[in-house]
Amino acid sequence: YAAPELLAEAPKQLWTWDITKLKGPVQWSVFQLYVLLDVFSRYVVGWLVADRESTPLAQELIATSCARRGIVPGRLTVHADRGATMTSRSVVLRYAYLGMVQSHSSPSVSNDNPYAEAQFKTLKDRPDSPDRFGSREHARDHCANLLLWYNTEPRHSALGYHTPHD
């Protein structure tokens, strides 16, 4: 089984997405941060914070992000790991409905989605990131500020020291 070799030569060709957990107000409580990234620019094209991992929420995030970014059917590949939500039948059908090509990581690999994982690490390692969030609204507000910062301020060596927004 060959690992997919994906290359983005311009924006709106290849997106990747993943979900990470954000600690909630008490032990064992978590919020889910869904993030869609354009691989070419590392720009966050869509995100949401939810109480749980949910296929319908993922479908809505993908559809809304495509509409907002003017994605033309047949032009976009979306890469994800092999999580339950990412490989669910309804998400796969949404890809087909939107004319998107899907790509998934090889089974049982540690670097299943390197762009998304690197972005999550950048966000979680920021000094102003709290260890726990008091509410979903607190997590949303914090992520809104962090993701705006991520798109406009840090300069990426892989982007020739430009920001994703550039």
KAKA-V359507 format. One record per backbone hydrogen bond with DSSP energy under -0.5 kcal/mol. NH is the residue of the N-H (numbers start at 1). CO is the residue of the C=O. If there is no record, write none. Layout:
BEGIN
((NH,CO) (NH,CO))
END
This chain:
BEGIN
((6,4) (9,7) (13,10) (15,77) (16,37) (17,79) (18,35) (20,33) (22,31) (24,29) (29,26) (31,22) (32,50) (33,20) (33,31) (34,32) (34,48) (35,18) (36,46) (37,16) (38,43) (39,14) (39,37) (40,14) (42,38) (43,38) (45,36) (45,43) (46,36) (48,34) (50,32) (58,54) (59,55) (60,56) (61,57) (62,58) (63,59) (64,60) (65,61) (66,62) (67,63) (68,64) (69,65) (70,66) (70,67) (71,66) (74,99) (75,72) (77,13) (78,101) (79,15) (79,77) (80,103) (81,17) (87,83) (88,85) (92,88) (93,89) (94,90) (95,91) (96,92) (97,93) (98,94) (99,96) (100,95) (101,76) (103,78) (105,80) (109,106) (112,109) (112,110) (114,111) (117,113) (118,114) (119,115) (120,116) (121,117) (122,118) (123,119) (124,120) (125,121) (126,123) (129,126) (130,128) (133,23) (139,135) (140,136) (141,137) (142,138) (143,139) (144,140) (145,141) (146,142) (147,143) (148,144) (149,145) (150,146) (151,147) (152,148) (153,149) (154,149) (156,154) (156,162) (159,156) (160,157) (161,156) (162,156) (164,150) (165,151))
END
